């Protein structure tokens, strides 16, 4: 009996010793966590597609497929074995559907799913915006809660709290869809939505970081969308990719375009890349050691700046916390280019608003813009260069090579240099001549006629919170951006005179978008709200009706400390736009000889603030009420 017992004991010991070896072998099997991009389509200008596969135990991996519609290229794996790069070519006429790739090492294999999509129709998609459009900026989370079921999703529970300014408040894609008729009524033809990338942050990851280097700290929450943790994911608080596609399709049926807000400068601090980058040079610096952005943005256009000075702008981590992507890394550049084309291709969006444009090397922008125009010629891009200096802002518009020999090909920019004097004039009552003075620098832009004038956006305090702001001043500001050269950009809530100080107060919930509040400014407004709303609505109608307001040349006719008059001229028509920024009425006289208006022509004010006037001896005599504007057209 002793011999069998000894044999059994030895077998048990052997099994115990070998078990860990088996576990190690299984642990070394490749594991696929994510494939980026998750899909593509035949006939694209990008072929092969560069896949970035994230996982574990990928060292020595090869990628194969049994489907003849795909061809797989060589594999490159990072030193940690957590990221794999591989090119996949798509045949001419593959059947749409899921195509499985096999990731294999000597220790095993794992599936990587890749979908081939049918290409979206070019008809009605990828349209671009023009001077015929009116852009309306929506911060999705703060506009309207159309679907309460996604307010506190399981995968990111605890981030919904409307009592806290930095948490999610419930706005979503469904809320935008429900109010498209409201926007149509207002004269909106293009909607700019703040980023919809997945921005999930878990409460157990929450910490604090300064708004600006050395500034006060605040909790990290990315309801605004500018701290992505997944560039191919849709934020679950807003909805799904299918719901986003529904939004685009519904808007297009109503004649409204969609502008995607993109971020190519940085990721969020909780992106998996932050602690495990796909390449050693994926970021400029590391989480532990990096340059802080010092806000010396002028250095990137300064031919006298040393490379180190400009590096602090281009390579510094935004607010010293957002990992700065290194677009000089070829893999980063290709990833970002493909990501842009993927979002356009799978959603049908019409244009792009690019965040923090000046903080990215212009060599990359040239390559990025070239790729967009090759695939989607009508899609255009408006860049954010938040600066009041025309010389600085104009440097970044494409169409002209600069001192460095680079034309970044950027279509247009927001006209922040005009926004600041607009606020000083119409809110603070300062000299209105600062407006034409700013416009005198238009030749610094390769094409000032396509700029996007604005009263404000989500990064500055609202107009009504400026010192001295009044309803009348806001109405004059509305008149100016709706009759100025370029494509006007409105900010949600300005049409009802919403107030709001610096971030985050400037991002208040729209009154009426959140049913629990018991108010609905989409349909019912107080006297002041209604006054501003009707004025904005009328301006939208006039801009659509009067071609010179969209395409006419800008001609300054009269300036004084409190009055400003300009014409918008086409070959066949002229519209006169006049402002009296004084607190008392004013009578002014000016020449219209350089317009198409001839002696004896009678003009009426479509805003109803001034009496009819007639041209006599090439001159117009005009009486303007205090703090008012006028739009004069032939009777």
C-alpha positions as CSV (number, residue, x, y, z in Angstrom):
1,X,0.0,0.0,0.0
2,X,3.0,2.3,0.6
3,X,4.1,2.3,-3.1
4,X,0.9,3.5,-4.6
5,X,0.7,6.2,-1.9
6,X,4.1,7.5,-2.8
7,X,3.3,7.5,-6.5
8,X,0.1,9.5,-5.8
9,X,2.0,12.0,-3.6
10,X,4.7,12.5,-6.3
11,X,2.0,13.1,-9.0
12,X,0.3,15.7,-6.8
13,X,3.6,17.5,-6.3
14,X,4.4,17.4,-10.0
15,X,0.9,18.7,-10.9
16,X,1.4,21.5,-8.4
17,X,4.7,22.5,-9.8
18,X,3.5,22.4,-13.4
19,X,0.3,24.4,-12.8
20,X,2.0,27.8,-12.5
21,X,3.9,27.1,-15.8
22,X,0.6,26.5,-17.5
23,X,-0.8,29.7,-16.0
24,X,2.2,31.6,-17.2
25,X,1.8,30.2,-20.7
26,X,-1.9,31.1,-20.8
27,X,-1.0,34.6,-19.4
28,X,1.4,35.1,-22.3
29,X,-1.3,34.5,-24.9
30,X,-2.1,37.7,-26.9
31,X,-5.0,39.8,-25.8
32,X,-6.8,42.4,-28.0
33,X,-8.5,45.2,-26.2
34,X,-9.1,47.7,-28.9
35,X,-8.7,48.2,-32.7
36,X,-8.4,51.8,-34.1
37,X,-10.0,52.6,-36.5
38,X,-12.7,50.0,-35.9
39,X,-13.9,50.2,-39.4
40,X,-13.3,51.7,-42.9
41,X,-14.8,51.6,-46.4
42,X,-13.8,50.7,-49.9
43,X,-12.8,53.4,-52.4
44,X,-11.2,55.6,-49.8
45,X,-8.1,57.8,-50.5
46,X,-6.6,56.1,-47.4
47,X,-5.7,52.5,-48.5
48,X,-4.1,50.7,-46.8
49,X,-5.5,51.7,-43.4
50,X,-3.1,51.8,-40.5
51,X,-4.6,49.9,-37.6
52,X,-3.5,50.6,-34.0
53,X,-4.3,47.5,-31.9
54,X,-4.1,47.9,-28.1
55,X,-3.8,44.8,-25.9
56,X,-1.4,42.7,-23.9
57,X,1.4,40.2,-24.8
58,X,1.7,41.3,-28.4
59,X,5.4,40.9,-28.7
60,X,6.4,38.8,-31.7
61,X,2.8,38.9,-33.1
62,X,1.8,38.5,-36.7
63,X,-1.6,39.5,-38.1
64,X,-3.4,37.4,-40.7
65,X,-6.8,37.1,-42.3
66,X,-8.5,34.3,-44.2
67,X,-10.7,36.8,-46.2
68,X,-9.4,37.6,-49.6
69,X,-11.0,41.0,-49.5
70,X,-8.3,42.2,-47.1
71,X,-4.6,42.1,-47.3
72,X,-2.4,42.5,-44.2
73,X,1.0,44.1,-44.2
74,X,4.0,43.8,-41.9
75,X,3.5,44.3,-38.1
76,X,5.3,46.7,-35.7
77,X,5.0,46.2,-32.0
78,X,6.0,48.6,-29.2
79,X,8.6,47.5,-26.7
80,X,6.0,46.8,-24.0
81,X,4.0,44.5,-26.2
82,X,0.9,46.6,-25.6
83,X,0.4,48.2,-29.0
84,X,0.7,46.8,-32.5
85,X,0.7,48.7,-35.8
86,X,-0.4,47.0,-39.0
87,X,-1.5,48.1,-42.5
88,X,-4.7,46.6,-43.9
89,X,-5.6,47.0,-47.5
90,X,-9.2,46.8,-48.6
91,X,-10.1,45.4,-52.0
92,X,-12.2,47.2,-54.6
93,X,-15.6,45.7,-53.9
94,X,-15.6,44.0,-50.5
95,X,-18.9,42.9,-49.0
96,X,-19.8,45.1,-46.0
97,X,-19.5,43.3,-42.7
98,X,-17.2,42.2,-40.0
99,X,-13.8,40.9,-41.0
100,X,-11.9,39.0,-38.4
101,X,-8.1,39.5,-38.1
102,X,-6.1,36.9,-36.3
103,X,-3.3,38.2,-33.9
104,X,-1.0,35.3,-33.3
105,X,2.2,34.7,-31.2
106,X,3.9,31.5,-30.3
107,X,1.8,31.4,-27.2
108,X,-1.6,31.6,-28.8
109,X,-3.9,33.8,-30.8
110,X,-6.7,36.3,-30.4
111,X,-9.3,37.8,-32.7
112,X,-9.3,41.5,-33.7
113,X,-12.6,42.6,-35.3
114,X,-12.5,45.0,-38.2
115,X,-15.6,46.2,-40.1
116,X,-15.8,47.1,-43.7
117,X,-18.6,49.7,-44.2
118,X,-20.6,50.8,-47.2
119,X,-19.4,54.3,-48.1
120,X,-21.9,57.1,-47.3
121,X,-23.5,58.8,-50.2
122,X,-21.9,62.1,-51.2
123,X,-25.3,63.6,-51.9
124,X,-26.3,65.7,-49.0
125,X,-23.2,64.9,-46.9
126,X,-19.8,66.5,-46.5
127,X,-21.1,69.8,-47.7
128,X,-18.9,72.4,-46.0
129,X,-20.3,75.7,-44.8
130,X,-20.2,79.0,-46.7
131,X,-21.0,82.7,-46.2
132,X,-24.6,81.7,-46.9
133,X,-24.7,79.9,-43.5
134,X,-25.3,80.9,-39.9
135,X,-23.4,78.8,-37.3
136,X,-24.8,78.1,-33.9
137,X,-22.5,76.7,-31.2
138,X,-24.0,74.1,-28.9
139,X,-22.3,72.7,-25.8
140,X,-24.2,69.4,-26.0
141,X,-24.3,68.7,-22.3
142,X,-25.8,72.1,-21.5
143,X,-28.4,72.5,-24.3
144,X,-31.2,70.0,-23.8
145,X,-31.8,66.7,-22.0
146,X,-33.8,64.7,-24.6
147,X,-33.1,61.3,-23.1
148,X,-32.9,60.9,-19.4
149,X,-31.9,57.3,-19.6
150,X,-28.3,58.3,-20.5
151,X,-27.9,60.8,-17.7
152,X,-26.0,58.5,-15.3
153,X,-24.8,55.5,-17.4
154,X,-23.4,52.4,-15.6
155,X,-20.0,52.7,-17.3
156,X,-19.4,56.1,-15.8
157,X,-21.8,56.3,-12.9
158,X,-21.6,59.2,-10.5
159,X,-20.7,62.0,-13.0
160,X,-24.2,63.4,-13.4
161,X,-25.1,66.2,-11.0
162,X,-26.7,69.4,-12.2
163,X,-26.0,71.2,-8.9
164,X,-22.3,71.0,-9.8
165,X,-20.9,73.2,-12.6
166,X,-18.1,70.7,-13.6
167,X,-20.3,67.6,-13.8
168,X,-22.6,66.3,-16.5
169,X,-26.0,67.9,-16.7
170,X,-27.8,65.6,-19.1
171,X,-27.8,67.4,-22.4
172,X,-27.5,64.9,-25.3
173,X,-28.0,64.3,-29.0
174,X,-31.7,63.6,-28.6
175,X,-32.1,67.0,-27.0
176,X,-30.5,68.6,-30.1
177,X,-32.7,66.6,-32.4
178,X,-35.8,67.7,-30.6
179,X,-35.0,71.4,-31.0
180,X,-33.8,71.4,-34.6
181,X,-37.1,73.2,-35.6
182,X,-36.3,75.9,-33.1
183,X,-32.9,76.4,-34.6
184,X,-34.4,76.4,-38.1
185,X,-36.9,79.1,-37.0
186,X,-34.0,81.2,-35.7
187,X,-32.3,81.1,-39.1
188,X,-29.5,78.7,-38.1
189,X,-28.1,76.7,-41.0
190,X,-25.1,75.0,-39.4
191,X,-24.6,73.6,-35.9
192,X,-21.2,73.4,-34.2
193,X,-21.3,70.7,-31.5
194,X,-18.5,70.6,-28.9
195,X,-16.5,67.4,-29.0
196,X,-18.5,64.1,-28.7
197,X,-15.4,61.9,-28.1
198,X,-15.7,59.5,-25.1
199,X,-14.6,61.5,-22.1
200,X,-15.5,59.1,-19.3
201,X,-13.8,59.9,-16.0
202,X,-14.5,57.7,-12.9
203,X,-15.0,59.2,-9.5
204,X,-12.2,57.1,-8.1
205,X,-9.8,58.7,-10.6
206,X,-10.9,62.2,-9.8
207,X,-8.2,64.7,-8.7
208,X,-7.7,68.3,-9.0
209,X,-5.6,70.4,-11.4
210,X,-5.1,74.1,-12.1
211,X,-7.2,75.8,-14.8
212,X,-3.9,77.5,-15.8
213,X,-0.4,77.0,-14.6
214,X,-0.3,78.5,-11.1
215,X,-4.0,79.1,-11.1
216,X,-6.7,77.8,-8.8
217,X,-7.4,74.1,-8.8
218,X,-10.7,72.5,-9.9
219,X,-11.9,68.9,-10.2
220,X,-11.4,67.1,-13.4
221,X,-14.6,66.4,-15.4
222,X,-14.7,66.6,-19.1
223,X,-18.4,67.1,-19.8
224,X,-17.2,69.6,-22.4
225,X,-15.5,67.0,-24.5
226,X,-12.0,68.4,-24.7
227,X,-10.2,65.7,-22.7
228,X,-10.7,62.5,-24.9
229,X,-10.1,59.1,-23.5
230,X,-11.1,57.4,-26.7
231,X,-10.9,59.2,-30.1
232,X,-13.1,56.6,-31.7
233,X,-15.7,56.5,-29.0
234,X,-18.9,58.4,-28.5
235,X,-19.5,59.9,-25.0
236,X,-22.2,57.7,-23.5
237,X,-23.8,60.7,-21.7
238,X,-24.7,62.1,-25.1
239,X,-25.9,58.9,-26.9
240,X,-24.5,56.4,-29.3
241,X,-22.9,56.5,-32.7
242,X,-26.3,55.5,-34.2
243,X,-28.0,58.4,-32.4
244,X,-25.3,60.8,-33.7
245,X,-25.9,59.6,-37.2
246,X,-29.6,60.2,-36.7
247,X,-28.9,63.7,-35.6
248,X,-26.8,64.4,-38.7
249,X,-29.4,62.9,-41.0
250,X,-32.3,64.7,-39.4
251,X,-30.4,68.0,-39.5
252,X,-29.6,67.5,-43.2
253,X,-33.2,66.9,-44.0
254,X,-34.0,70.3,-42.5
255,X,-31.2,72.0,-44.4
256,X,-28.9,72.3,-41.4
257,X,-25.3,71.3,-41.6
258,X,-23.2,69.7,-38.7
259,X,-19.7,70.9,-37.7
260,X,-17.6,68.5,-35.7
261,X,-15.4,69.9,-33.0
262,X,-12.0,68.0,-33.1
263,X,-9.0,68.0,-30.8
264,X,-5.7,67.1,-32.4
265,X,-3.4,68.9,-29.9
266,X,-3.9,66.7,-26.8
267,X,-5.7,63.9,-25.1
268,X,-7.4,63.8,-21.7
269,X,-5.2,62.9,-18.7
270,X,-7.0,59.5,-18.3
271,X,-6.5,58.3,-21.8
272,X,-4.7,54.9,-21.7
273,X,-1.9,56.4,-23.7
274,X,-1.0,58.8,-20.9
275,X,0.6,56.0,-18.8
276,X,1.4,53.6,-21.7
277,X,2.1,55.4,-25.0
278,X,2.1,53.4,-28.3
279,X,5.5,54.8,-29.2
280,X,8.3,56.4,-27.1
281,X,7.7,59.7,-29.0
282,X,3.9,59.6,-29.0
283,X,3.7,62.6,-26.6
284,X,6.0,65.6,-26.2
285,X,7.4,64.6,-22.8
286,X,5.9,62.3,-20.3
287,X,3.4,62.5,-17.4
288,X,6.4,62.9,-15.0
289,X,8.5,65.2,-17.1
290,X,7.1,67.6,-19.7
291,X,7.1,71.3,-20.6
292,X,4.3,73.4,-19.3
293,X,2.5,75.5,-21.9
294,X,3.6,79.1,-21.1
295,X,1.0,80.8,-23.4
296,X,3.6,82.6,-25.4
297,X,1.8,81.8,-28.6
298,X,3.3,84.6,-30.6
299,X,6.6,82.6,-30.6
300,X,5.3,80.2,-33.2
301,X,5.0,83.0,-35.8
302,X,8.2,84.8,-34.7
303,X,11.0,84.3,-37.2
304,X,13.4,85.5,-34.4
305,X,12.3,83.1,-31.8
306,X,14.7,80.3,-30.8
307,X,13.5,76.7,-31.2
308,X,13.3,76.4,-27.4
309,X,11.0,79.3,-27.1
310,X,8.6,78.0,-29.7
311,X,8.8,74.5,-28.2
312,X,7.2,75.7,-25.0
313,X,4.1,76.6,-27.0
314,X,4.1,73.7,-29.4
315,X,5.3,70.9,-27.1
316,X,4.0,72.2,-23.7
317,X,1.1,70.3,-22.0
318,X,-2.0,72.4,-22.1
319,X,-2.8,73.8,-18.6
320,X,0.1,71.5,-17.6
321,X,-2.1,68.5,-17.4
322,X,-3.4,67.5,-20.9
323,X,-0.9,65.2,-22.6
324,X,0.5,66.9,-25.7
325,X,0.4,64.8,-28.8
326,X,3.6,64.8,-30.9
327,X,2.4,65.3,-34.5
328,X,6.1,65.0,-35.6
329,X,5.8,61.3,-34.8
330,X,4.7,59.7,-38.1
331,X,2.4,57.2,-36.3
332,X,0.7,60.0,-34.4
333,X,0.2,62.1,-37.6
334,X,-1.2,59.1,-39.4
335,X,-3.5,58.2,-36.5
336,X,-4.9,61.8,-36.3
337,X,-5.4,62.1,-40.1
338,X,-7.3,58.7,-40.2
339,X,-9.3,59.7,-37.2
340,X,-10.6,62.8,-38.9
341,X,-11.5,61.1,-42.1
342,X,-13.2,58.3,-40.2
343,X,-15.5,60.6,-38.3
344,X,-16.4,62.4,-41.5
345,X,-16.9,59.2,-43.4
346,X,-19.1,57.4,-40.8
347,X,-21.3,60.3,-39.8
348,X,-21.6,62.5,-42.9
349,X,-20.7,65.7,-41.1
350,X,-20.0,68.8,-43.2
351,X,-17.1,70.7,-41.6
352,X,-14.7,70.7,-38.7
353,X,-13.9,73.2,-36.0
354,X,-10.3,72.5,-34.9
355,X,-9.5,73.2,-31.2
356,X,-6.2,74.9,-30.1
357,X,-5.0,75.3,-33.7
358,X,-1.9,77.4,-32.9
359,X,-0.4,74.8,-30.5
360,X,0.3,72.2,-33.3
361,X,3.1,72.3,-35.8
362,X,1.9,73.8,-39.1
363,X,3.7,71.1,-41.1
364,X,1.2,68.7,-39.7
365,X,-1.7,70.9,-40.5
366,X,-0.6,71.1,-44.1
367,X,-0.6,67.3,-44.3
368,X,-3.9,67.0,-42.4
369,X,-5.7,69.6,-44.6
370,X,-4.3,68.0,-47.8
371,X,-5.8,64.6,-46.7
372,X,-9.2,66.1,-46.0
373,X,-9.4,68.0,-49.3
374,X,-8.3,64.9,-51.2
375,X,-11.1,62.8,-49.7
376,X,-13.8,65.4,-49.1
377,X,-13.1,68.5,-51.3
378,X,-16.1,70.5,-49.9
379,X,-15.5,69.9,-46.2
380,X,-13.9,72.9,-44.7
381,X,-12.2,73.7,-41.4
382,X,-12.4,76.7,-39.1
383,X,-9.5,76.9,-36.6
384,X,-9.5,78.3,-33.1
385,X,-6.8,80.9,-32.6
386,X,-8.1,82.7,-29.5
387,X,-6.2,85.9,-29.8
388,X,-7.1,89.5,-30.3
389,X,-4.1,90.4,-32.5
390,X,-4.9,90.4,-36.2
391,X,-1.2,90.0,-37.1
392,X,-1.1,86.8,-35.0
393,X,-4.5,85.4,-35.9
394,X,-4.1,85.9,-39.6
395,X,-0.8,84.1,-39.6
396,X,-2.6,80.8,-39.3
397,X,-5.0,81.1,-42.2
398,X,-4.1,79.1,-45.2
399,X,-3.6,80.3,-48.7
400,X,-0.3,81.9,-48.3
401,X,3.2,80.6,-47.4
402,X,4.7,82.3,-44.4
403,X,8.3,83.1,-43.4
404,X,8.9,79.4,-42.8
405,X,7.7,78.5,-46.3
406,X,4.6,76.7,-45.0
407,X,1.0,77.2,-46.1
408,X,-1.0,75.2,-43.6
409,X,-4.0,75.3,-46.0
410,X,-6.5,76.2,-43.1
411,X,-9.7,77.4,-44.7
412,X,-10.8,80.0,-42.1
413,X,-10.7,81.3,-38.5
414,X,-12.9,82.7,-35.9
415,X,-12.6,86.5,-35.9
416,X,-11.6,87.0,-32.3
417,X,-9.7,90.2,-33.2
418,X,-13.1,91.7,-34.1
419,X,-14.9,90.2,-31.1
420,X,-12.9,92.2,-28.5
421,X,-13.6,95.7,-29.9
422,X,-17.2,94.7,-30.6
423,X,-17.6,94.0,-26.9
424,X,-15.7,97.2,-25.9
425,X,-18.0,99.3,-28.1
426,X,-21.4,97.7,-27.6
427,X,-21.1,96.6,-23.9
428,X,-18.7,99.2,-22.4
429,X,-19.7,102.1,-24.7
430,X,-16.2,102.8,-25.9
431,X,-15.1,104.4,-29.2
432,X,-16.9,102.4,-32.0
433,X,-14.1,103.5,-34.4
434,X,-12.1,100.6,-33.0
435,X,-14.2,98.3,-35.2
436,X,-13.3,99.8,-38.6
437,X,-9.7,100.2,-37.4
438,X,-9.6,96.4,-36.8
439,X,-11.2,95.8,-40.2
440,X,-8.5,97.9,-41.8
441,X,-6.1,95.0,-41.1
442,X,-8.1,92.6,-43.2
443,X,-5.4,92.5,-45.9
444,X,-3.2,90.6,-43.4
445,X,-5.5,87.6,-43.9
446,X,-5.1,85.6,-47.1
447,X,-9.0,85.8,-47.3
448,X,-10.8,87.9,-44.7
449,X,-14.1,87.5,-46.5
450,X,-14.5,84.0,-45.1
451,X,-13.8,84.7,-41.4
452,X,-16.3,83.8,-38.7
453,X,-17.3,86.8,-36.7
454,X,-18.7,86.2,-33.3
455,X,-20.1,87.9,-30.1
456,X,-18.7,85.1,-27.9
457,X,-18.3,81.4,-27.3
458,X,-17.8,78.9,-24.5
459,X,-14.3,80.1,-23.7
460,X,-15.2,83.7,-22.8
461,X,-17.7,85.3,-20.5
462,X,-21.1,86.0,-22.1
463,X,-21.7,89.4,-23.6
464,X,-24.4,90.2,-21.0
465,X,-21.9,89.7,-18.2
466,X,-19.5,92.3,-19.6
467,X,-19.4,95.6,-17.7
468,X,-22.1,97.9,-18.9
469,X,-23.8,95.4,-21.1
470,X,-27.5,96.1,-22.1
471,X,-30.1,94.5,-24.2
472,X,-29.7,97.3,-26.7
473,X,-26.0,96.8,-26.9
474,X,-26.4,93.0,-27.4
475,X,-28.8,93.8,-30.3
476,X,-26.3,96.0,-32.0
477,X,-23.7,93.3,-31.6
478,X,-26.0,90.8,-33.2
479,X,-26.6,93.2,-36.1
480,X,-22.9,93.6,-36.7
481,X,-22.0,89.9,-36.8
482,X,-25.0,89.1,-39.0
483,X,-24.2,91.8,-41.5
484,X,-20.4,91.6,-41.4
485,X,-18.2,89.8,-44.0
486,X,-17.8,86.1,-43.4
487,X,-20.0,83.5,-41.7
488,X,-21.5,84.5,-38.4
489,X,-21.2,82.3,-35.3
490,X,-23.8,82.4,-32.6
491,X,-23.6,80.9,-29.1
492,X,-26.5,79.0,-27.6
493,X,-28.5,81.2,-25.3
494,X,-27.2,84.6,-26.6
495,X,-30.5,84.8,-28.6
496,X,-32.3,85.1,-25.3
497,X,-29.7,87.3,-23.6
498,X,-28.3,84.6,-21.3
499,X,-25.7,85.9,-18.8
500,X,-22.6,84.1,-17.6
501,X,-19.2,85.0,-16.2
502,X,-16.0,83.2,-16.8
503,X,-15.8,79.4,-17.4
504,X,-17.8,77.5,-16.2
505,X,-20.5,80.1,-15.6
506,X,-20.6,80.9,-19.3
507,X,-21.8,77.4,-19.9
508,X,-25.1,77.5,-18.0
509,X,-27.9,75.1,-18.9
510,X,-30.3,76.5,-21.6
511,X,-33.6,77.4,-19.8
512,X,-36.1,75.0,-21.3
513,X,-33.7,72.2,-22.2
514,X,-34.1,70.5,-18.8
515,X,-37.8,69.6,-18.0
516,X,-37.3,69.5,-14.2
517,X,-36.6,73.3,-14.3
518,X,-40.2,74.0,-15.2
519,X,-39.3,76.7,-17.7
520,X,-39.1,76.6,-21.5
521,X,-37.4,79.5,-23.2
522,X,-37.6,77.6,-26.5
523,X,-41.3,78.6,-26.6
524,X,-42.0,81.0,-23.8
525,X,-39.8,84.0,-23.1
526,X,-40.0,87.1,-20.9
527,X,-40.1,90.6,-22.5
528,X,-36.3,91.0,-22.6
529,X,-35.7,87.5,-23.9
530,X,-38.4,87.9,-26.6
531,X,-37.0,91.3,-27.7
532,X,-33.5,89.8,-28.3
533,X,-34.9,86.6,-29.8
534,X,-37.1,88.4,-32.3
535,X,-34.2,90.7,-33.3
536,X,-31.9,87.7,-33.9
537,X,-34.7,85.9,-35.8
538,X,-35.3,88.9,-38.0
539,X,-31.5,89.2,-38.7
540,X,-31.5,85.6,-39.8
541,X,-34.4,86.3,-42.2
542,X,-32.7,89.4,-43.6
543,X,-29.4,87.7,-44.1
544,X,-31.1,85.0,-46.1
545,X,-33.2,87.5,-48.1
546,X,-30.4,90.0,-48.9
547,X,-27.6,88.7,-50.9
548,X,-25.2,91.6,-50.2
549,X,-25.3,90.7,-46.5
550,X,-23.8,87.3,-47.4
551,X,-21.6,88.0,-50.4
552,X,-21.2,91.8,-50.8
553,X,-17.9,93.7,-50.5
554,X,-17.6,95.7,-47.3
555,X,-17.3,99.4,-47.7
556,X,-17.0,101.8,-44.8
557,X,-19.0,105.0,-45.3
558,X,-19.0,106.9,-42.0
559,X,-17.2,106.7,-38.7
560,X,-17.3,108.8,-35.5
561,X,-16.8,108.0,-31.8
562,X,-20.4,106.7,-31.5
563,X,-21.6,106.1,-35.0
564,X,-20.5,103.7,-37.7
565,X,-21.9,103.1,-41.2
566,X,-20.9,100.6,-43.8
567,X,-22.3,99.2,-47.0
568,X,-22.4,95.6,-48.3
569,X,-22.2,95.8,-52.1
570,X,-22.7,93.4,-54.9
571,X,-22.6,94.2,-58.7
572,X,-26.4,94.9,-58.6
573,X,-27.4,95.8,-55.0
574,X,-26.3,97.7,-51.9
575,X,-27.4,97.4,-48.3
576,X,-26.5,100.1,-45.8
577,X,-25.8,99.1,-42.2
578,X,-25.7,101.8,-39.6
579,X,-25.1,102.0,-35.8
580,X,-25.6,104.7,-33.2
581,X,-23.8,103.6,-30.0
582,X,-24.6,106.8,-28.2
583,X,-27.1,107.1,-25.4
584,X,-28.9,109.8,-27.3
585,X,-30.2,110.0,-30.9
586,X,-28.0,111.2,-33.7
587,X,-28.3,112.7,-37.1
588,X,-25.5,111.9,-39.6
589,X,-24.8,112.5,-43.3
590,X,-22.5,110.5,-45.5
591,X,-21.8,109.8,-49.2
592,X,-23.2,106.8,-51.0
593,X,-21.5,107.6,-54.3
594,X,-19.5,104.4,-54.2
595,X,-22.5,102.2,-53.9
596,X,-25.2,101.2,-56.4
597,X,-27.7,103.7,-54.8
598,X,-28.6,106.5,-57.1
599,X,-30.2,109.9,-56.5
600,X,-33.9,109.7,-55.7
601,X,-33.8,106.1,-54.4
602,X,-35.7,105.7,-51.2
603,X,-34.4,103.4,-48.5
604,X,-36.3,101.7,-45.7
605,X,-34.9,100.4,-42.4
606,X,-35.8,96.7,-42.3
607,X,-35.1,96.7,-38.5
608,X,-37.8,99.5,-38.0
609,X,-35.5,101.8,-36.0
610,X,-35.2,104.6,-38.5
611,X,-37.4,106.6,-40.9
612,X,-37.3,106.3,-44.6
613,X,-34.6,108.2,-46.3
614,X,-33.8,109.2,-49.9
615,X,-30.5,109.7,-51.7
616,X,-29.9,113.3,-52.7
617,X,-26.8,114.6,-54.4
618,X,-25.1,111.3,-53.7
619,X,-25.7,111.7,-50.0
620,X,-27.8,110.2,-47.3
621,X,-29.1,112.0,-44.2
622,X,-30.0,109.5,-41.5
623,X,-31.5,109.9,-38.0
624,X,-30.7,107.0,-35.7
625,X,-32.3,106.4,-32.3
626,X,-30.1,106.0,-29.2
627,X,-28.3,102.6,-29.0
628,X,-29.8,101.2,-32.2
629,X,-28.9,99.8,-35.5
630,X,-30.4,100.0,-39.0
631,X,-30.4,97.9,-42.1
632,X,-31.4,100.1,-45.1
633,X,-32.5,98.7,-48.4
634,X,-34.3,100.0,-51.5
635,X,-38.0,100.5,-50.9
